[in-house]
Amino acid sequence: MNDLLRKVHLTRSLNNMRLLFPNEYNFYPKTWFLPEQNQQFKDDVRYIHHLDKKHNRSLTTFIVKPSGLFPLKKKIFLISLLFQMVHKVKEFIYSEIHLI
C-alpha cells in the first residue's frame, strides 16, 4: 500500500487500471515511462501532433519529469517536439550517471 504513495507507483497503477477500464480512468493525463515505453511515446506524440495540425492548433506540449532517488525539481522541463525529448533524456541520463 505504501507504494501507492509514490508518484511513479501510483501512475503505473493508474495506467494499468486505464487499460482495463478506459472510460473510468480517463481523469489524469496520459503518461509514459521512458525508456521502456519509448516507441509508444513516439507513436502517440506523432498522432497527437497530427491531430493538432489537422485542427490548426499549436503543437501539444509535454511535461517531462525524470524520476530519481532524490527530488530534481529543476530537472522538470517542457517539450513539444520529439527531437527535444531525445536531447533532454540523453542529457538527464548523462547527468544521472555522473551524480551516482
Phi and psi in radians as a Rosetta constraint file:
Dihedral C 1 N 2 CA 2 C 2 CIRCULARHARMONIC -1.083 0.35
Dihedral N 2 CA 2 C 2 N 3 CIRCULARHARMONIC -0.447 0.35
Dihedral C 2 N 3 CA 3 C 3 CIRCULARHARMONIC -1.057 0.35
Dihedral N 3 CA 3 C 3 N 4 CIRCULARHARMONIC -0.555 0.35
Dihedral C 3 N 4 CA 4 C 4 CIRCULARHARMONIC -1.205 0.35
Dihedral N 4 CA 4 C 4 N 5 CIRCULARHARMONIC -0.279 0.35
Dihedral C 4 N 5 CA 5 C 5 CIRCULARHARMONIC -1.326 0.35
Dihedral N 5 CA 5 C 5 N 6 CIRCULARHARMONIC -0.310 0.35
Dihedral C 5 N 6 CA 6 C 6 CIRCULARHARMONIC -1.569 0.35
Dihedral N 6 CA 6 C 6 N 7 CIRCULARHARMONIC 2.363 0.35
Dihedral C 6 N 7 CA 7 C 7 CIRCULARHARMONIC -1.037 0.35
Dihedral N 7 CA 7 C 7 N 8 CIRCULARHARMONIC -0.685 0.35
Dihedral C 7 N 8 CA 8 C 8 CIRCULARHARMONIC -1.107 0.35
Dihedral N 8 CA 8 C 8 N 9 CIRCULARHARMONIC -0.816 0.35
Dihedral C 8 N 9 CA 9 C 9 CIRCULARHARMONIC -1.182 0.35
Dihedral N 9 CA 9 C 9 N 10 CIRCULARHARMONIC -0.700 0.35
Dihedral C 9 N 10 CA 10 C 10 CIRCULARHARMONIC -1.088 0.35
Dihedral N 10 CA 10 C 10 N 11 CIRCULARHARMONIC -0.769 0.35
Dihedral C 10 N 11 CA 11 C 11 CIRCULARHARMONIC -1.146 0.35
Dihedral N 11 CA 11 C 11 N 12 CIRCULARHARMONIC -0.720 0.35
Dihedral C 11 N 12 CA 12 C 12 CIRCULARHARMONIC -1.051 0.35
Dihedral N 12 CA 12 C 12 N 13 CIRCULARHARMONIC -0.738 0.35
Dihedral C 12 N 13 CA 13 C 13 CIRCULARHARMONIC -1.139 0.35
Dihedral N 13 CA 13 C 13 N 14 CIRCULARHARMONIC -0.754 0.35
Dihedral C 13 N 14 CA 14 C 14 CIRCULARHARMONIC -1.111 0.35
Dihedral N 14 CA 14 C 14 N 15 CIRCULARHARMONIC -0.693 0.35
Dihedral C 14 N 15 CA 15 C 15 CIRCULARHARMONIC -1.083 0.35
Dihedral N 15 CA 15 C 15 N 16 CIRCULARHARMONIC -0.720 0.35
Dihedral C 15 N 16 CA 16 C 16 CIRCULARHARMONIC -1.123 0.35
Dihedral N 16 CA 16 C 16 N 17 CIRCULARHARMONIC -0.725 0.35
Dihedral C 16 N 17 CA 17 C 17 CIRCULARHARMONIC -1.176 0.35
Dihedral N 17 CA 17 C 17 N 18 CIRCULARHARMONIC -0.600 0.35
Dihedral C 17 N 18 CA 18 C 18 CIRCULARHARMONIC -1.108 0.35
Dihedral N 18 CA 18 C 18 N 19 CIRCULARHARMONIC -0.634 0.35
Dihedral C 18 N 19 CA 19 C 19 CIRCULARHARMONIC -1.107 0.35
Dihedral N 19 CA 19 C 19 N 20 CIRCULARHARMONIC -0.670 0.35
Dihedral C 19 N 20 CA 20 C 20 CIRCULARHARMONIC -1.397 0.35
Dihedral N 20 CA 20 C 20 N 21 CIRCULARHARMONIC -0.671 0.35
Dihedral C 20 N 21 CA 21 C 21 CIRCULARHARMONIC -2.323 0.35
Dihedral N 21 CA 21 C 21 N 22 CIRCULARHARMONIC 1.277 0.35
Dihedral C 21 N 22 CA 22 C 22 CIRCULARHARMONIC -1.055 0.35
Dihedral N 22 CA 22 C 22 N 23 CIRCULARHARMONIC -0.609 0.35
Dihedral C 22 N 23 CA 23 C 23 CIRCULARHARMONIC -1.298 0.35
Dihedral N 23 CA 23 C 23 N 24 CIRCULARHARMONIC -0.543 0.35
Dihedral C 23 N 24 CA 24 C 24 CIRCULARHARMONIC -1.469 0.35
Dihedral N 24 CA 24 C 24 N 25 CIRCULARHARMONIC -0.440 0.35
Dihedral C 24 N 25 CA 25 C 25 CIRCULARHARMONIC -1.978 0.35
Dihedral N 25 CA 25 C 25 N 26 CIRCULARHARMONIC 0.842 0.35
Dihedral C 25 N 26 CA 26 C 26 CIRCULARHARMONIC -1.915 0.35
Dihedral N 26 CA 26 C 26 N 27 CIRCULARHARMONIC 0.386 0.35
Dihedral C 26 N 27 CA 27 C 27 CIRCULARHARMONIC -1.633 0.35
Dihedral N 27 CA 27 C 27 N 28 CIRCULARHARMONIC 0.024 0.35
Dihedral C 27 N 28 CA 28 C 28 CIRCULARHARMONIC -2.301 0.35
Dihedral N 28 CA 28 C 28 N 29 CIRCULARHARMONIC 2.756 0.35
Dihedral C 28 N 29 CA 29 C 29 CIRCULARHARMONIC -1.131 0.35
Dihedral N 29 CA 29 C 29 N 30 CIRCULARHARMONIC 2.600 0.35
Dihedral C 29 N 30 CA 30 C 30 CIRCULARHARMONIC -1.042 0.35
Dihedral N 30 CA 30 C 30 N 31 CIRCULARHARMONIC 2.407 0.35
Dihedral C 30 N 31 CA 31 C 31 CIRCULARHARMONIC -2.322 0.35
Dihedral N 31 CA 31 C 31 N 32 CIRCULARHARMONIC 2.426 0.35
Dihedral C 31 N 32 CA 32 C 32 CIRCULARHARMONIC -2.167 0.35
Dihedral N 32 CA 32 C 32 N 33 CIRCULARHARMONIC 2.592 0.35
Dihedral C 32 N 33 CA 33 C 33 CIRCULARHARMONIC -1.900 0.35
Dihedral N 33 CA 33 C 33 N 34 CIRCULARHARMONIC 2.083 0.35
Dihedral C 33 N 34 CA 34 C 34 CIRCULARHARMONIC -1.813 0.35
Dihedral N 34 CA 34 C 34 N 35 CIRCULARHARMONIC 2.509 0.35
Dihedral C 34 N 35 CA 35 C 35 CIRCULARHARMONIC -1.567 0.35
Dihedral N 35 CA 35 C 35 N 36 CIRCULARHARMONIC -0.118 0.35
Dihedral C 35 N 36 CA 36 C 36 CIRCULARHARMONIC -1.121 0.35
Dihedral N 36 CA 36 C 36 N 37 CIRCULARHARMONIC -0.472 0.35
Dihedral C 36 N 37 CA 37 C 37 CIRCULARHARMONIC -1.926 0.35
Dihedral N 37 CA 37 C 37 N 38 CIRCULARHARMONIC 0.494 0.35
Dihedral C 37 N 38 CA 38 C 38 CIRCULARHARMONIC -1.008 0.35
Dihedral N 38 CA 38 C 38 N 39 CIRCULARHARMONIC -0.824 0.35
Dihedral C 38 N 39 CA 39 C 39 CIRCULARHARMONIC -1.159 0.35
Dihedral N 39 CA 39 C 39 N 40 CIRCULARHARMONIC -0.731 0.35
Dihedral C 39 N 40 CA 40 C 40 CIRCULARHARMONIC -1.073 0.35
Dihedral N 40 CA 40 C 40 N 41 CIRCULARHARMONIC -0.726 0.35
Dihedral C 40 N 41 CA 41 C 41 CIRCULARHARMONIC -1.055 0.35
Dihedral N 41 CA 41 C 41 N 42 CIRCULARHARMONIC -0.848 0.35
Dihedral C 41 N 42 CA 42 C 42 CIRCULARHARMONIC -1.048 0.35
Dihedral N 42 CA 42 C 42 N 43 CIRCULARHARMONIC -0.777 0.35
Dihedral C 42 N 43 CA 43 C 43 CIRCULARHARMONIC -1.093 0.35
Dihedral N 43 CA 43 C 43 N 44 CIRCULARHARMONIC -0.771 0.35
Dihedral C 43 N 44 CA 44 C 44 CIRCULARHARMONIC -1.145 0.35
Dihedral N 44 CA 44 C 44 N 45 CIRCULARHARMONIC -0.720 0.35
Dihedral C 44 N 45 CA 45 C 45 CIRCULARHARMONIC -1.092 0.35
Dihedral N 45 CA 45 C 45 N 46 CIRCULARHARMONIC -0.771 0.35
Dihedral C 45 N 46 CA 46 C 46 CIRCULARHARMONIC -1.043 0.35
Dihedral N 46 CA 46 C 46 N 47 CIRCULARHARMONIC -0.757 0.35
Dihedral C 46 N 47 CA 47 C 47 CIRCULARHARMONIC -1.144 0.35
Dihedral N 47 CA 47 C 47 N 48 CIRCULARHARMONIC -0.819 0.35
Dihedral C 47 N 48 CA 48 C 48 CIRCULARHARMONIC -1.066 0.35
Dihedral N 48 CA 48 C 48 N 49 CIRCULARHARMONIC -0.749 0.35
Dihedral C 48 N 49 CA 49 C 49 CIRCULARHARMONIC -1.189 0.35
Dihedral N 49 CA 49 C 49 N 50 CIRCULARHARMONIC -0.586 0.35
Dihedral C 49 N 50 CA 50 C 50 CIRCULARHARMONIC -1.052 0.35
Dihedral N 50 CA 50 C 50 N 51 CIRCULARHARMONIC -0.791 0.35
Dihedral C 50 N 51 CA 51 C 51 CIRCULARHARMONIC -1.125 0.35
Dihedral N 51 CA 51 C 51 N 52 CIRCULARHARMONIC -0.681 0.35
Dihedral C 51 N 52 CA 52 C 52 CIRCULARHARMONIC -1.012 0.35
Dihedral N 52 CA 52 C 52 N 53 CIRCULARHARMONIC -0.842 0.35
Dihedral C 52 N 53 CA 53 C 53 CIRCULARHARMONIC -1.150 0.35
Dihedral N 53 CA 53 C 53 N 54 CIRCULARHARMONIC -0.707 0.35
Dihedral C 53 N 54 CA 54 C 54 CIRCULARHARMONIC -1.046 0.35
Dihedral N 54 CA 54 C 54 N 55 CIRCULARHARMONIC -0.627 0.35
Dihedral C 54 N 55 CA 55 C 55 CIRCULARHARMONIC -1.753 0.35
Dihedral N 55 CA 55 C 55 N 56 CIRCULARHARMONIC 0.252 0.35
Dihedral C 55 N 56 CA 56 C 56 CIRCULARHARMONIC 0.945 0.35
Dihedral N 56 CA 56 C 56 N 57 CIRCULARHARMONIC 0.756 0.35
Dihedral C 56 N 57 CA 57 C 57 CIRCULARHARMONIC -1.853 0.35
Dihedral N 57 CA 57 C 57 N 58 CIRCULARHARMONIC 2.780 0.35
Dihedral C 57 N 58 CA 58 C 58 CIRCULARHARMONIC -1.205 0.35
Dihedral N 58 CA 58 C 58 N 59 CIRCULARHARMONIC 2.710 0.35
Dihedral C 58 N 59 CA 59 C 59 CIRCULARHARMONIC -1.098 0.35
Dihedral N 59 CA 59 C 59 N 60 CIRCULARHARMONIC 2.401 0.35
Dihedral C 59 N 60 CA 60 C 60 CIRCULARHARMONIC -1.056 0.35
Dihedral N 60 CA 60 C 60 N 61 CIRCULARHARMONIC 2.423 0.35
Dihedral C 60 N 61 CA 61 C 61 CIRCULARHARMONIC -1.771 0.35
Dihedral N 61 CA 61 C 61 N 62 CIRCULARHARMONIC 2.451 0.35
Dihedral C 61 N 62 CA 62 C 62 CIRCULARHARMONIC -1.976 0.35
Dihedral N 62 CA 62 C 62 N 63 CIRCULARHARMONIC 2.492 0.35
Dihedral C 62 N 63 CA 63 C 63 CIRCULARHARMONIC -1.637 0.35
Dihedral N 63 CA 63 C 63 N 64 CIRCULARHARMONIC 2.251 0.35
Dihedral C 63 N 64 CA 64 C 64 CIRCULARHARMONIC -1.991 0.35
Dihedral N 64 CA 64 C 64 N 65 CIRCULARHARMONIC 2.121 0.35
Dihedral C 64 N 65 CA 65 C 65 CIRCULARHARMONIC -2.275 0.35
Dihedral N 65 CA 65 C 65 N 66 CIRCULARHARMONIC 1.691 0.35
Dihedral C 65 N 66 CA 66 C 66 CIRCULARHARMONIC -1.120 0.35
Dihedral N 66 CA 66 C 66 N 67 CIRCULARHARMONIC 2.471 0.35
Dihedral C 66 N 67 CA 67 C 67 CIRCULARHARMONIC -1.658 0.35
Dihedral N 67 CA 67 C 67 N 68 CIRCULARHARMONIC 2.685 0.35
Dihedral C 67 N 68 CA 68 C 68 CIRCULARHARMONIC -2.789 0.35
Dihedral N 68 CA 68 C 68 N 69 CIRCULARHARMONIC -2.980 0.35
Dihedral C 68 N 69 CA 69 C 69 CIRCULARHARMONIC -1.438 0.35
Dihedral N 69 CA 69 C 69 N 70 CIRCULARHARMONIC -0.190 0.35
Dihedral C 69 N 70 CA 70 C 70 CIRCULARHARMONIC -2.581 0.35
Dihedral N 70 CA 70 C 70 N 71 CIRCULARHARMONIC 2.809 0.35
Dihedral C 70 N 71 CA 71 C 71 CIRCULARHARMONIC -1.112 0.35
Dihedral N 71 CA 71 C 71 N 72 CIRCULARHARMONIC 2.323 0.35
Dihedral C 71 N 72 CA 72 C 72 CIRCULARHARMONIC -2.202 0.35
Dihedral N 72 CA 72 C 72 N 73 CIRCULARHARMONIC 0.982 0.35
Dihedral C 72 N 73 CA 73 C 73 CIRCULARHARMONIC -0.981 0.35
Dihedral N 73 CA 73 C 73 N 74 CIRCULARHARMONIC -0.579 0.35
Dihedral C 73 N 74 CA 74 C 74 CIRCULARHARMONIC -1.337 0.35
Dihedral N 74 CA 74 C 74 N 75 CIRCULARHARMONIC -0.091 0.35
Dihedral C 74 N 75 CA 75 C 75 CIRCULARHARMONIC -1.665 0.35
Dihedral N 75 CA 75 C 75 N 76 CIRCULARHARMONIC 0.057 0.35
Dihedral C 75 N 76 CA 76 C 76 CIRCULARHARMONIC -1.377 0.35
Dihedral N 76 CA 76 C 76 N 77 CIRCULARHARMONIC 2.329 0.35
Dihedral C 76 N 77 CA 77 C 77 CIRCULARHARMONIC -2.539 0.35
Dihedral N 77 CA 77 C 77 N 78 CIRCULARHARMONIC 2.870 0.35
Dihedral C 77 N 78 CA 78 C 78 CIRCULARHARMONIC -1.930 0.35
Dihedral N 78 CA 78 C 78 N 79 CIRCULARHARMONIC 2.459 0.35
Dihedral C 78 N 79 CA 79 C 79 CIRCULARHARMONIC -2.384 0.35
Dihedral N 79 CA 79 C 79 N 80 CIRCULARHARMONIC 2.679 0.35
Dihedral C 79 N 80 CA 80 C 80 CIRCULARHARMONIC -2.231 0.35
Dihedral N 80 CA 80 C 80 N 81 CIRCULARHARMONIC -0.231 0.35
Dihedral C 80 N 81 CA 81 C 81 CIRCULARHARMONIC -2.117 0.35
Dihedral N 81 CA 81 C 81 N 82 CIRCULARHARMONIC 2.543 0.35
Dihedral C 81 N 82 CA 82 C 82 CIRCULARHARMONIC -1.066 0.35
Dihedral N 82 CA 82 C 82 N 83 CIRCULARHARMONIC -0.666 0.35
Dihedral C 82 N 83 CA 83 C 83 CIRCULARHARMONIC -1.140 0.35
Dihedral N 83 CA 83 C 83 N 84 CIRCULARHARMONIC -0.484 0.35
Dihedral C 83 N 84 CA 84 C 84 CIRCULARHARMONIC -1.132 0.35
Dihedral N 84 CA 84 C 84 N 85 CIRCULARHARMONIC -0.693 0.35
Dihedral C 84 N 85 CA 85 C 85 CIRCULARHARMONIC -1.103 0.35
Dihedral N 85 CA 85 C 85 N 86 CIRCULARHARMONIC -0.820 0.35
Dihedral C 85 N 86 CA 86 C 86 CIRCULARHARMONIC -1.015 0.35
Dihedral N 86 CA 86 C 86 N 87 CIRCULARHARMONIC -0.797 0.35
Dihedral C 86 N 87 CA 87 C 87 CIRCULARHARMONIC -1.108 0.35
Dihedral N 87 CA 87 C 87 N 88 CIRCULARHARMONIC -0.810 0.35
Dihedral C 87 N 88 CA 88 C 88 CIRCULARHARMONIC -1.171 0.35
Dihedral N 88 CA 88 C 88 N 89 CIRCULARHARMONIC -0.703 0.35
Dihedral C 88 N 89 CA 89 C 89 CIRCULARHARMONIC -1.140 0.35
Dihedral N 89 CA 89 C 89 N 90 CIRCULARHARMONIC -0.761 0.35
Dihedral C 89 N 90 CA 90 C 90 CIRCULARHARMONIC -1.087 0.35
Dihedral N 90 CA 90 C 90 N 91 CIRCULARHARMONIC -0.715 0.35
Dihedral C 90 N 91 CA 91 C 91 CIRCULARHARMONIC -1.080 0.35
Dihedral N 91 CA 91 C 91 N 92 CIRCULARHARMONIC -0.758 0.35
Dihedral C 91 N 92 CA 92 C 92 CIRCULARHARMONIC -1.151 0.35
Dihedral N 92 CA 92 C 92 N 93 CIRCULARHARMONIC -0.807 0.35
Dihedral C 92 N 93 CA 93 C 93 CIRCULARHARMONIC -1.056 0.35
Dihedral N 93 CA 93 C 93 N 94 CIRCULARHARMONIC -0.722 0.35
Dihedral C 93 N 94 CA 94 C 94 CIRCULARHARMONIC -1.069 0.35
Dihedral N 94 CA 94 C 94 N 95 CIRCULARHARMONIC -0.773 0.35
Dihedral C 94 N 95 CA 95 C 95 CIRCULARHARMONIC -1.214 0.35
Dihedral N 95 CA 95 C 95 N 96 CIRCULARHARMONIC -0.618 0.35
Dihedral C 95 N 96 CA 96 C 96 CIRCULARHARMONIC -1.126 0.35
Dihedral N 96 CA 96 C 96 N 97 CIRCULARHARMONIC -0.732 0.35
Dihedral C 96 N 97 CA 97 C 97 CIRCULARHARMONIC -1.040 0.35
Dihedral N 97 CA 97 C 97 N 98 CIRCULARHARMONIC -0.682 0.35
Dihedral C 97 N 98 CA 98 C 98 CIRCULARHARMONIC -1.409 0.35
Dihedral N 98 CA 98 C 98 N 99 CIRCULARHARMONIC -0.308 0.35
Dihedral C 98 N 99 CA 99 C 99 CIRCULARHARMONIC -1.475 0.35
Dihedral N 99 CA 99 C 99 N 100 CIRCULARHARMONIC -0.409 0.35
